Amino acid sequence: MNNKRIGKLIGAAVIILLLTTTLSAIGVNVVKNDELETEQSDPKTIYGGQLRVYVVEIISRWDNYYGDPYHYAFLDFAIDEKLSIEYNTTYNTQVTWDAQQAGYENVTEDNIIVMAAIFNPKSQTKYSLPPVSYPFKAYYVDAAAAALGQTQ
């Protein structure tokens, strides 16, 4: 697979994701005051989260118990890093994901999707068996984007 194409694909997903985050989260600061939440705009606000860019095969190379391929199987992280965006600024990064380096043969552009998500850094306790059984920490996604590979 052409590494430049995968790099452009990942770049497009990250740019879309960051534009979405910039438009939806810049300058919003939630302040809790006596159980009442109000939104205040603060130009010095810094949005922080965890940026993860996933490389996924649409039709997987792995089969389920019945011999049918899984769909949307995770291959690797192209990016997994903490993110901090100051008000009215842009975050830029570029990465080239190499299927061979990641240990995968025969990855094709028409069977790849790159998904980017920014996870909120604050966790909330949720339960696998509500209302109180099997607690876990949930990290909500504040912004997401995806880009499909293209055939020529």
Steps between C-alpha positions, in 0.01 A plus 500: 500500500619848422620655831441854371132418441462358852676810638259727311206291620610527863573871454152562356335321792703696756430834327125429488507394864690806613276737306199336661658535844602860434150598390319316778724530807711815478453743784232306685565459869239325714488647850307322774344735753264357762385214276428747216715470190557802280718544194750783490725597211865545599762584236771339716321165514707201400321190379682180593424144405643180356533482121479149358513423129403142423587304186223252430432236234142520374484128413739332740773249426376314807197273499246433771403155630282437193772591250354839412733803508461753776410855396694810606786320669757714680853466360704766676514851643647753257493758783438463873605816682384765745366808331484858620344774286500861615209725410496608135807298401557198278671172574686345206670165480591257227560130519558227245369161602688213337311170485824303458656660809184431698527132403223474241529365148258569214330809640307666217381861476147404404464296822632757749331766708682740729299616800605783729350580838575746777413359840403728786763470779239481777366155572154417624418187692251283312380146560502192280197373687307808614425641743810407707665177381838482322612864502739633236639838396341641184680766297263674262596605147482876442570486125542233235572471128577229249642473150478210257784380281451544128583283201653659193 
